[in-house]
Amino acid sequence: MKTPDPLLEARGLTVTVGGRTILRDVDLKAVRHRVVGIIGQSGAGKSTLLKCLNRLIELDPRYTLTGDVRLDGLSIYGAGVDVEALRARVGILFQQPVVFPRSIFQNVLFGVRHHGKVPRRNWPEVAERALEEVTLWNEVKDRLHDSALRLSVGQQQRLCLARTLAVGPEVILMDEPTSALDPRSVAAIEELILRLKATRTVVLVTHNLEQARRVADTLVCLCVRDGAGEIAESGSCADVLTHPRCSETIHFLESEGRSSLQTDSSLKKG
């Protein structure tokens, strides 16, 4: 059976900062309607890799990138690429909710207003649809003009996801989106991830191995070799977690397994 073509693909990606290589020769494929999980030790460049996938890496001029990233077969680093349009197609959700000191309504429409492609008369419909998709609408529909800062942290993270979804991304990058959340909110975000892959592609950095097992279809393990992050192993989530072949992956899973299982136990109690 032919392997589906990737929607998003990194080829030979190498990143240096101040003359030091922090990611080396990374190949990654994200297939449509799948969740790609990225695990690995601290300092292996997982967050840096995500920022390369929608050119956020360019916001820090210290970083130099070689290799390529392709979206639907075309280089995102090619001449003439509209970076703002790219970041609408490849959205990102960070570890800590990034909420603006504005109303809930203004927060969810921030990207929509910035890109200017949706008529003002359609804004309420877009906001409702995005908030419904993250199961937040019923919780906030009567206070859309209240400050978003009054929401709980879990609600704020879902609001940030709604803001990302409002501009219609094809790919959603998630950088440990549940690490700051309570168990109930973690479960809500994981349920959202599983629903989102029906229409979108998700690339998820997670420190929680049991979370990876619950939501990821494929898994990539980054390790540090000679001071730089490299892919030690990749494959189906079940294969990587159950039958790792690489010594670095085995060592990482052994060192992280216990803390991840403890987190999962707390999640079930919550």
N, C-alpha and C positions, 0 to 999 in steps of 0.2 A: 504494500500500500504506500502510495507516494506521500511523503511528509508535506503538510501544508506549507506554503510560502509564508515567511514571517511578515507581519505588518510593520514591526520595528526591529531593526537589526544593527548591532554594533559590530564593526569589523576592524580587528587589529587596533583597538583603541588604546592609546598610550597617553598618559597625562603626567606632566612634570610641573613642578613649582620650585622656583629658586634653584634650578639646576638639579633638583632631586626628583627621581621618578616615583610617583605614588600609585599609578596604575600602569600595568604593562601588558600589552598585546591581548586585550580582552575582546573575546567574541561572545555575543549574546543574541539570542533570537526570541522574539516575543510573537507568538502566533495569535491570530484573531480569536477572540472569545475564550482566551485562556488566561490563567493567573500564573505569572512567573514569579517565584519566590527567590529572594537573594538573601543568603545567610553568610556568616563568616565572622572571623575575629575582629575585635576593635582595631581600627587603624588600617584595615584592608582596602578602604576606599569605596565602600558601598554607597555612601551618600554622594561622593564625588561622581561615581558612575551614573547615578540618577540624573545629576545636574548636566551631565554630558548629553543625555538623551533628549533634552529640549533646549539646549544651549544656554541654560542658566549659568554654566561654568564661565561664560564670557563676561559675566558681571564682575568678576575678579580678574584684573589684568595680569596678576602674577602667574596665572595658570596657562600652560601651553599644551595644545592637544594635537596629536597626530592620529592617523587612522580615519575612520569614517563612521557615521551613523546614517542609516537609510530608513526612511518612512515610506511605506508602500513602494519600495524600489528606488526612490530618489534620495539623493544625498541632502541632508538637512543643513550641511555646511557648504553647499554649492553656492556659486555666485547668483545673486538676485533673489535668494530665499527671503521671504518676508518673515522675520523672526517673531513678530507679534502674532501673526497668523499661525505660525508653527506652534507657539506656546498655547494657543487656543485649541489646537488639535492634540497636543500632548500636554495635558494638565498635570499638576503636581500637588500633593497633600503632604504637609510637613509633620514632624513629630509633635510640635507644639502648635495648637490652633493659632492662626494668624488672623485675628479679628480686628477690624477697624472700629474706632470709637464713633460709630454711626449706628443708624437703626438696622434692625434685622433685614428689612426690605432693601436698604441701600447696600448692605453687605452682600446679599445674594446676587444683586444686579451689578456689582462693581465691574466685573469683566465685560458684561454685556454692554454697559454704558461706554466703557473704554474702547471697545472695538467698533461701536457705532453702527452695527449691521442690523439691529432689531429696532423697528419703529417704537417710539415711546408708548403708543397706545397698546402695544403687545407686552409691555414689561410686566404687568400684573400676572398675565397668563404664564409667562416664562418663569417668574418667581414661584408661582404656585406649583408648576410642574416639577421644578428642581427640588423644592422643599418636600413635595410628595414622594419624589424618588428616594430621598434619604430618610423617609418616615418622620419628618419634622413638622410637616404642615399642620397637623392637628394640635400640636403642642404650642404653635406660635401664631396661628392664623388670626387670633384676636388681639395680638400685640405686635404686629409687623413694624409699627413705628416706634417701638420701645428700643432702647439701646441694646445692641447685641452683647455688650459687656455684662449684661445681667443674666445671660444664659449660663447654665452649668458648663463645665469644661467639655463633657461629652456632647452636649448640644452644640457647643461652639465648633467642635470638630466636624459634626455633621453639617453645620452651616457652611463651613469651609469647603466641604465636599459638594454641597449644593451649589456654591459659587463656582466651583470648577465645572460642574455638570451643566450649568446654565449656558455656557458658551459652546456646548456640543462637542466635547473632545472625543477622539477615537481611542486614545490611550490615556490611562491615568497612572501616574507614578506615585507611589506611596512610600514615604520614608518613616518607618516605624510609627504608623499613625495611631496606634493604640497604647503606646508605652506610658503615656501620661494619664490614662483613663482608668476608671473604676471597672470592676468585672462586668457589670451590667452593660456599660457603654462599649466595652471590648466586644461583647457578644453581639451587640447591635451593629457595630462596624463590620465584624466578620460576616454577618448575615447580608449586609449591604454589598460586600465584595463579591460574595457568591451570586447575588442577583445581578450585579453590574456586568459580570462577564458574559451574560446573555447578549449584550449589545455592545460591549466594549472590551478592550484588552487592558489588563492590569499588570503592572510590575511593582512588586511589593518587597521592600526591605523589612525584615523582621528579625528580632532577637529571640523570638519565642518559637522553639522547634515544634511544639504542639500546635501553635497557630499555623505554622507552615503546613503541617500535616492536614489540618482542617480545611485550608482554603487553596493551597497551591496545587497546580497541575504539574508543573515542572519546577525544578529547584536548581539553583546555581550556588556553589560554595566558593567564596573568595578567601584566599589565604595570603599571608605575607611571605614572599620569597625574595631574599636579597634586598629587603627593605621596601619592596613594592608589592601592591596587590595584584594577584593573578588568579584566574579561575582554576581551582584545584580539581573541580569535578562538576558535572552537570548531567541531568537526566530527569526521569520521572521522579516526582516527590517521594513516592514509596521506595523506589530503588535507592535513591541517595540516602534516605534516612535509615533504611533497613539493611541495605547491602552496599555500604560505601566501599570504594576500591582504593581510594587515595589515602595515604597515611595522614596527611594534613586534615582531611575531612574526618577521618576516624578520631583523631585527637580532638578536633573541635567539637564533634558530637559528644564525645565522652565528657569533655570539660563543661559543656553547656547543658547537657541532658538533664542533670539533676535540678538545676535552677529552673529550667523550662517546665519540668514536670511539676515542680512546686507551684509555679505560677498557674499552671493549668488546674491544679487541685483547688487553688483559691477561686479560680473562675467558676468552677462547678459549684462551689459552696455559695458563691454570690448569686 
